[in-house]
Amino acid sequence: MPETVRPKLVLASASPRRLSLLQQIGVEPDRLQPADMDETPGKFETPRELAARLALAKAVVASERVKARAGDENSVILAADTVVAVGRRILPKAEVLEEADACLRLLSGRTHRVYTGLCLINQHGKASRRLVESRVRFKRLSRLDIESYLASHEWKGKAGGYAIQGLAGAFVINMVGSFHAVVGLPLYETVSLLEGAGYPVHSGWNGTKS
C-alpha cells in the first residue's frame, strides 16, 4: 500500500498562546495563517454563538488563502476564538486602558463564563466544530489589584482584559471547565479534531514527524 502523506497543519491565528499550547502537546504547525476580521457581535448574538461563528469564519478565511497557494492542497486548517462574558454581556478584547479597567471592575468578585469555539477544516473542505464553556470566579479585586494589573500591560489584546495563565491567575478563586480553553485552545478537543482529520498528533512525541 502507498505511504500516507501527512497533511500539513495550518494554524489560523497569530496568537503566541495558541501556538505555545499546540507545541505543548508536541504539535508544530507547518504554517501560520492569521485571519483577522471584524469581531463585532451581531445584534442579539449570544456569547456562545459569537465564539462559534468567529472560529468557523477564521477557518474559512484561512482555508481560502491556503487553497490559493500551490502545494498546500493537502492541508488541515485549525482556528479558534475565545469570548468572555458576564451573563449575555460580551466583554471586549481590551486594547486600551479604559477597556481593561472596565472589564476588571465588572469581573471583580463575580463568576463569568469563557466560551472557546474551535473549528477544523480538513483536506476535503469539511468543517468540524467544537464549543467549550468554562466558568471562572474572580476574588473581589482591590484598587491595588486593578491598578497593578493595568500597569503590567498583560491585559492588552486579551478577551475580558486578563490572561489566566499570567499574573491574573492570582485573581482566580476557582474554575470549572478547561484551563487551556480559557487560555485560548482546548487541547482535548483539538487533539480529537486533528486525529479525526488524519493528522498524526503523536508523531512528534518521540522527536520526529512522519
N, C-alpha and C positions, 0 to 999 in steps of 0.2 A: 504493500500500500504506500502511496506517496506520503512524504512527511508533511504534517500540517504546519502551515506557516503561521507564526504567532501574529495576531493582529496588533497594529500599532495602537497605543493609548494616547489620546489627546485629552488634556485637561482644559476645559473651557473656563479658565479662571487665571487671574494674575495674583491670587491670594497666596502669600507665602505660608499661611497657616494650613490651607488645604494641601499644598504641595508637601509640607512637612508631615502632615498626617498620612498621606499616601506613602511617603518614604519610611514612616514608622512601621508600616506593615510590609516593607520590602518591595514596594511597587514604585517604579520610576517612570513617569510619563515620557513618551517619546517626543512630545511636543506640548507647549503651552499655547492655547489659542483663546485669549481673553475675548469675552463677548459683552462688552459694555453696552448698556441700554438704559432707557428711561425706566426707573423702578417705582414710579409714582403709582400708588394703589388706585384701582378703578373705583368708581362710585359704588358703594355698598359692598366692596370686595372684602372678605374676611382675611385675617392674617394667614390662615392655613391655605386659603385659595391663592393668595399672593405668592407665598413661598413656592407652591406647586407650579403656578403659572410661570414665574420667573426662571425656575430651574429648567422647565421644558423650553422656554423661549431661548435661553442661553445655549442650550444643547443644540437647538435647531440652527441658530445663527452660526455657531462654531462648525456644525456639520456642513453647512452650505459653503463656508470658507474652505474647509478641508477638501471638499469634493472638487473645488476649483483648482486644486494643486495636483499635478501629475505625480503618480507614485504613492498617493495617500489613500487609495481606494479601500484598502484593507485596514480600516481604522475604526475604533470604537471611541465615542465621544462621551466624556463624563462631565456633568455640570451640577452645580448645587447653588442654593440660595437660602439664606438664613434671615428669619423675620422675628423680631422681639415684640411682644405685645402685652399690654395690660388690659384684660377684657378684650374688647374689639378694637381698642385703640392701638394702632401700629406706631411703634417708635421709629425714628429715623436712624439712618446710618450717619452718626454725628460727624459733621465736617467742621463745625465752628464751635467755639467755647460755649456759646449760649445754648446750643442744642444739647451738648453733653451735660451741661448743668441741669437743664430741664429734665433730661432723662434720669439722671441720678436722683433728683428730688422726687420724681414720680415713683421710682423703684424702691426708694428707702422704706424699709420696714414692711415690704409687701412681697407677695408671691406673683411672679409673672411667668408667662409661657414663651418658649422659644420653639419656633417651627422651622425645620430644615427640610426643604424639598430637594430631592435627588432625582436626576434623570440620566439615563444612559441610552444612547442611540448606537445600535450595533452596525456591523458591516453591511447589513441589508436594509438599513434605514428604519428598523423597527425601534420604537422608543419604549423603554421600561422605566417605571417611576415608583418612587417611594416617598413617604412623608413621615418624618419623625417628630413627635411632640415631646418636649421636656418641660418640667416645672422647676423654677428656681426661686428660692426665697432669700431675700437680702435682709441683713440686720438693719436696724434703724441707723442711718448714717448721720454722723455728727458734721458740724460745719468743717472741722479739721479734716475728716474723711474726704468730704467732697472737694474742698479746696486743694488738698494734697494730691488727690487723684487727677483733678483737672490740670494741675501743674506738671504731672507726669507725661501728658500728651498721649498716653496709651490708648485713650478713647477714640482717637481720630480714625474715622472710617469704619468704626465698629458699630454693628447693629445694637441699638439700645444704649450706645455710648459707653460700653465697657468690654473688657476682654477677660473672660472667666479663667483663662489659662495664665493670666498675668497677675498684676497687683490686685485686681478686683476679686480674685479668689478669696481674699481676706474678708470680703463682704458677704459671702455665701454661707447662710446657716445650714441649708440643706438643698438637695437637688433630687428630683425623681425623673429618671429618663436616661438619655445618653449624653455623657460629658462631651464626647467627641462631636456629637451633633451640635451642641451649644457652641463649641469652638468653630465649627463650620463644615464638618464632614463626618457623618455617622459611619463608622468603619465596618460594623457588621453588615449593614445594608449595602455598603459599597462593594464589599467582597462578594456578596450574594449576586449583585448585578453583573460584576465583572466575570465571575465564574459562569453565569448564565449565558454570557456572550462569547464564551470560549477563551477568555483571557486567562493565561496560566499564572494565577496570583502567587502560587508557592514557588515558582521557578527562581525567584530572586532570593529565596531564603537561604540558599547554600552558596550565595555569592555569584551565581550565574543566571543568565536569562536565555531561555530557549527561543 
